[in-house]
Amino acid sequence: MISLVFRPTSQLRMDYITATRSGDVIHPQLRCGSGCARTQLLKNKAWIAGQWRDAISGKMYPVYNPSNQQLIAEVPDMGEEDVAMAVREAYSAQKGWAGLTAKERSGVLRRWFNLITQNTDDLAKIVSLECGKPLAEATLEIKYGASFVEWFAEEAKRVYGDIVPTSAKDRRLLVIKQPVGVAALITPWNFPSAMVTRKAAPALAAGCTTVIKPSEETPFSTVALAELAQQAGVPPGVLNVVTCSRQSVAKVGESLSKSQLVSKLSFTGSTHVGKILMAQGADSMKRLSLELGGNAPFIVFNSADIPLAAKHAVFTKYRNAGQTCICTNRLLVQSGVHDQFVEEMVKAVGALKQGDPFTEGVNLGPLINEPAAKKVEQHVADAVKKGGHLIVGGKRNSTLGGTFFEPSIVTGITTEMMMSQQEIFGPVAGIIKFQEEEEAIALANSTRYGLASYVFSRDIGQVWRTSERLEFGMVGVNEGGISTEMTPFGGVKESGFGREGSRYGMDEYQYIKYICMGNIK
């Protein structure tokens, strides 16, 4: 049976320094100032069964800063044996964790939320360091991620069942919800902190235990959250982290998806990989949540507030250098306002400041790696070759070098171009001109993806018609910032299934049990 022990902060820090000094990574951009009382959060170990661990093989792999390609540190390159150990530990801990009252689990999550909030600055620096996100934006990610821990700390106490009316006087019919068991959580590099909390918080609240596999590009944010989780009182085995290189990721993913001890797998990433994991989990009838690729349309009608639409288009297109799953991918602009909208976009893009994520005022960082930069170059070249007009940018930033790609705008986009068919995942806005409402809806829906979409119009009838007919899991109306802990995040079609956040997020980690009590006298 798991018992909860929450130690005073001073004792926690003393134990931490003694136990984990060998795993600390000292980095010049993460050294605390004189007023900083935080423990060291940047670590190069995995976390299994309440212990910092290396790979059983002893292998390590390097993680680089995408802003300057400098080595941050090497981390364990784990394999199938490590995954099996982490899963066994999670399985052994699950019954005890589920046996706690909802209020006890809620209390642990609340302490985790408090610690994340207290360490926001340090956690944001880690995000900026490993994924290149500007520091101000990284800070918002930490706050966004913490909101899911706070939300599900409360939702843990609101898992209700049902009493079902019966036609037999000697029977009572009940419905209860119970945790599915061990949940494997595979998270992406573009939100290395928030995607961990958005998956782990509902799983822990429901009574599941977890094995988290962060992206090979960005393992440090996950490890930092694990450190804070153990400080908050999350017992050994309840939250585990396995790290691995790109060369090992396929085998590690397969081990998680095929394990008979893993009941649930949640994955955020490409549709291609999501399909592979889905097939691998079929033999064990794995429950899945898949948040996959997107091809978000951003529709601007003649009736729209054009300055407002341009402002939100820049936000949804260029944040994190265009590397988010709900980034605007296709800007569909009605002919009556097309030229005005392009002018507003050019002005707004010209105000963006690109540079090192730790430099004050920077709001556009690098692409995550060289393949990502080459893909964006290919998309721009394809559009120009097929008749697109390059208005702004279109190449790498010659001053900054590396994977910094200039914020770009291309008009005259058609459905034959790669930009229309694939996720760009970079700071390039492709603009399509349309004539009528029906044409816009048809263009928006002409994709196998269905994650996010956006509509800008001041015609309430048009807003309703368009919102209901768009084949997407989420629609932002006159708003680009649609994601919050209180609402369900997820897609349709080949963008996956399942929802994260909101009261529906708990359902992904629970199953329904019907109990029939008979012969009651």
N, C-alpha and C positions, 0 to 999 in steps of 0.2 A: 504494500500500500504506500502510495506517495504521501509524504507529509510536507506541508508548506513551511519553509523557514525563511523569513525575511530579515536579513542582518542589517545592522546599522551601516551607514555609508562608509564611515571611517574603517570599519572592520572589512567591508567589501573591498576597499581599495588596498588595504594591506595584504589581504589574501591574494588579490589579483596580481599585485606586483611580484609576490613570491612565486606564484604558480605559473605565470605566463610571460615572464620577462624575455625568455628566449624567442617568443613569437612576435615581439614588438618590432615595428618597422619605424625608424626615425627618419622623417622626411622634412626637408627645410621648409616647405610650404605648409606643414601641418604642426609645427612647433607652437605650443601655446605661449601667449604673452604672459606678463607678470600677473595679470588678473585671472588667468585660467586655472581652474581647479579640476579639470576633467582628467579622467584616466586615459591612458593611451588606447586609442581605438583602431589605429591602423595596424593590422596584424597579418602575418603570412602563414597561418595555420588553418586547417579545417577544424570543425567542431562536432564531435561525436560523443554521445553518452556523457556529456558534461566535462569533456577533456579536449584540450587542444592537441591535434594530431597531425603527423605527417602521413604521406601515403605509405601503405605497407611495402610497396616496391622501393620506397625512398626517392622516387622520381619527383622532380620539380619542373615548373615551366615558368617562363618570364611573362610579366604583364607590363605593358608600356603605356606611357602617357600619350594620348593621341595628339596633344597640342605640340609636342616637341620630339616625340618618338624616343624619349629617354626612359630607361628602365625604372619602374617603381620598385618592384621587388619580385622575387620568385615565390610561387605558391605550390602546394602539393598537387601533383598530377595523379589523381586517384583513378582507380580502375574498378573492375567488377568485384574484387574481394572487399574493397573499402565500402562499396555500395551495399553489399550483402551484410556487412557488419552494421552499418548505419541503419538499415531496414530492420535488422533483428533487434537492435536496441530500441528503435521506435516502437516496434511491435510489443516488446516486453513492457515498455512504459505506458502503453496506451490504456490498459484497463485501470490502472491506478489514477491516471489523469482524468479519465472519464468518470471515475468514481467520486471525484470531488464534486461539491455542490456547484451549481452555476455561479453562485455569488463568490465562491472561492476562486474559480477560474477568472471571473470578472475582475477580482481584486488584483490578480497577477497581471492581467492585461492593462489595467489602469496604471500600475506601477511602471510597466514597460512604456506606456505612452508618456508618462511623466519624465522618464529618463531620456527618451528620444527628444522630447521637447527641450529639456535642459541641455542636451548635447547637439542642438540644431546646427550651430556654427561649425563644429568639428565634423559632423556627418556631411554637411554640405561641401566642405573642403574635400572630403574623400570622393564624393560624387564628381566634383569638378576635375579632380586629379585623374580619375580613371576613365571617365567618359567624355571629358572635354566640355561639359555643360557650363555656361557662364555662372559665376558664383551666385549672383542674385537669383537666377533661375533655379540653380541647385538648392538654394535655401527654400524656395517655394516648393520644390519637390519633397524635401524633408517634412515640411509642414503638411503637405498633402498626404504623404504616406502616414504620418502620425495620426491624421484624422481617421483613418480606417481602424487603427488600434483602439482609439477612443470610442468610435462607433460600435465596434463589435464587443468591446468590454461591456457596453450597455445591452447590446442585443443578446449576449449570453444569458441574461436573466429574463429574456422574453421568448423563449422557445416553448410555445404553447402546443398542447394536443387538443383532442376533441372528445366529447361524450356524444355518442351517436344514438338517437332514438331507436328503440327496438319494438318489434311487434310481439315479442314473447315476454311475459311478465317476470319470468325467472331468469332473465338474461340482462347483462350489462355490457355494452359495447364501447370500447375505448380505442383511441388512436394516440400513439405517442411517437416522438421523434428521438432517434438515437444516433450517435456518431458512426460514420462509416468505418473508421479504423485508422490505418496509416495512410497519410496523404503525401504523395510525392509532388513537389512544387518546382517547376522548371521556369526560371525567370530570365528576362531579356536584359540586354546591356543599356538600352536607351532610358530606362527608369530603374537604375540598379538598386535603389532603396525602396521606392514606393511600390514597385511590383512585388517585393517580398512581403511587405506589410499587408497589401491588399489581398494576398493569398493566405498568408500565415495567420493573420488575425481571426478571420472567420473559422478557419480550421481549428485553431486552439480554442476558440470560444465554444465551438460545437462539441469539444471533447476528443478531437483527433490529435494524433501526434504527427510530426512532419519530418520529411527529409527534403532539404532544399538544395537544388543544384543551380547555382547562379551561372550567368554567362561567363565563358572563359575570358572574355574581355574585361569584365568588371566584377571580380569576386570580393573586393575589399569592403564594399558597402554592406553586403550580406553578412560577412564575418563580424563587422562592427555591430550590426543589429543583434547578432547572436551573443556578443559580449554583454550588451545591455539587457538582453532577455534573461541571461543567467543572473545578472545583478538584480533583476526584478523578481526573481524567485521562480522562473520557469525551471522545473526539475530536470535532472539529467535524462537524456533520451527522448524528451518531449519535442525539442527542436534541435535538429541536426543539420549540419552543412557539409556537403562534399564538393570539392573543387576539382576541376580537371581541365586539360588543354583541349584545343580544337581537335587534335589527333585522337583523343580519348573520348570525345563527347558522344559519338555514336554508340559506342559500347556501354557507356554509363547510362545514356538515355534508354537503351534497350534493356539494361538490367532493371531499371526502375519500372519500365512499362510492362515487363514480363513477370516481375516478381509476384508470386502467389500471396505474399504477405502484405503487399500494397493494394489497398482497396480503391484508391482514388488517385487520379493524376490530373494536375492542372498545369497547363502549358501556355505561355505567351511567346509567339514567334511566327515563323513563316508557315503558310498553308502547306507547303511541301513537307516540312518536318512534322507538322501536325497530323497529316495523313499517315505518315510512317508510324508515329507513336500510336495512333488509333488502331492501325492494323496489328501492331505488336501487342497491344493490350486486349485484343479480341479474345484470345484463348482463356484469359482469366476474367472475362466480362468486366473489365476495368471501367469504373465510372470516370467520366472525363469532363473537364471544362477546357475548352480550346478557344483562345483569343488570338486570331490569326491575321492574315494580311488584310489590308484595306485599299480602297481606291476612292477616297472621299470626294464627292462632288460639292462644290460651293456655288450655289445658284444665286445670281443677282438679277432680279427682275427690274423692269423700268420704273416701278413704283418705289424702289428701295431708297433708303437714305444712303447715298453713295459714299460720302466721307466715312460714315459709320461702317459700311460694308467693307471699304478698303482697309480701315483700321483693323477689323477683325480678320480679314483675309491675311494680312501681314502676320498677325498673331498666330493664326492656325497654320500658316505655311512655313514660317521661318523659325519658330521656337525650336530649340534644340537642333538648329541648323537643318530643319525639315525632317528630322529623324524621329517622328512619333507615329504610332499606328493610326491615329485619327487626324493626322496632318491633312490639310487640303491638298488633293492631288490633281483635281481638274476644276479650274475656274470657269464656270459657264455663265456668260454675261450677255444679257439681252441687248440687241442691236441699238436700241434707243439711248442707252447709257454706256455703251462699250468704251467709247473714246474717253469720256469723263472718268470712268473707273480706272482705265489704264493710266491716265495722268495722275490720279490720286495714289495709285500703287507705286508709280515711279518716284513720287515725292517721298512716300513713307519708307520705301526701300532705301532711298538715298540717305535717310537719317539713321539707318542701322550702323552700328559700330562693331567691326569684326576684329578679334584679337585673342590674346591669351585669356583664358577664363578667369584668371585671378586679377586681371586688370580692371579697375573701377570703370564703370560705364560701358563695358563690353556687353553686347547682347546677342552676339553670334560667334559661336566657337567653330572647331574643326569637325570634319566628318570622322567617324570612329576609326577607320583604317583605310589602307590603300585600295583594296577591292571596292569599298564603298565610293571612294572618289572616282575611280575609273568607271563605275556604273553610271554616276551622274554625268560624267563627260560623254559617255556613250548616248545617254538620253538626249542631251543637248545637240550633239552632232546629228543624231537621227532626225530630230525635229527640224533643224536647219536644212538638212539635205532634202527633206520632203516638203519644203515650202514655208516653214515657220520663220517668223521674224524675231531676231534676237534684239530686244530693246535695251536690256541692262545686263551686265555681267557676262556669264557664259563660259568662264574659265576659272582655273585656280588663282588664288590670290598670290601674285608674284612677289609681294613684299613679305608675306608671312610664310609662304612655301608650304611644304608638307601636304596635309589633307584639307587645308583651308580652301573652301570653294566660295567664290563670290556670290552674294545674293543676286539672283538672276530672274529675268522676266522674258518669256517667249510668247508672242501672240501668233494668231493664225494656226493654232493647234487643230489637228483633225483626228478622227478616230483611228486612222491607220498608223499613227505615230506611237512609239513605245510609251511616251508620256501618258497617253490616254489609256493604255492597256495594262501597265504595270505600276507598282508603287515606285515613285521616284526616290524617296527616302533621302532627299537632299534639298538644299535651299534654292530650288528652281520652281517658279510659278508658270504654269502653262495655261494660256487663256483661250477659250473657245467662244466664238460669237454664235448666238442663236437668235431665232426670230420669234417663235411662239412658245407658249407655255407647254403645249404637248410635246414639242421638240425637246425642250429642256428635260422634261421628265423621262422621255425615252432615252436621251443621251445619258442621264444620270444612272438609269437602271441597266444600261448596256454593259454590265460588268459581272463577273462571277463572284465579286466580293460584295459585302453588305455590312460594313461596320458603322462608320459615322457619315453623316451628311449635314449640309448646312443650307439654309434658305434665307434670303434677305428680300423682304417685301413689306410694304405697309398696307397691302390689300388683305384684309382678314380672311375673305373667302379664298383667295389664292393661297394663303398660308395653310389653311385647313386642307384644301384639295391636294396641295403638293406634299404636305407632311404625311398624309394618309397613303398616298400612292408611291412614295419613295420606298424602295425595297432595302431598307437599312435598319439596323437595330437601334440607332440613335439619330435624332434629328435636332440640330440647333437652329432655332428660329430667331433671326436678328441677334445672334449670340455665337461667339466662337469658343468660349470657355465652358464646355458642357459637362465636364467630369467632376463629380463630387462624391463623397462617401455615402451620401443619402440616396443616391439614385443607381439603378442597375446599369452596369457597363457590359456591353457585349454585342455580338453581331449575328447576322443570318447568312444564308448561302455558304460560300466557302470562306467566310470570315469566322466560322466556328459556331459554337453553341455554349450555353451556360452563361451565368451572369456573376459579376463581381461587384461588391458594394451593395448597399441598400439592405432591406430586410430579406430580399431574395437571395443575397449572397450566402446566408447561412444554410439555405436548402441544398447547396452544392456539396455540403459536407455531412449531410444527415440522410438517414433513410426513415421511411414511415413504417411503423409496426402497428398492426391491428391486433387487439386483444379481445377475445370473446369470453366473458365470465358467465357460465351457465349454472343451472340448478341452484339458484339463489333462493332460499326459503325465507 
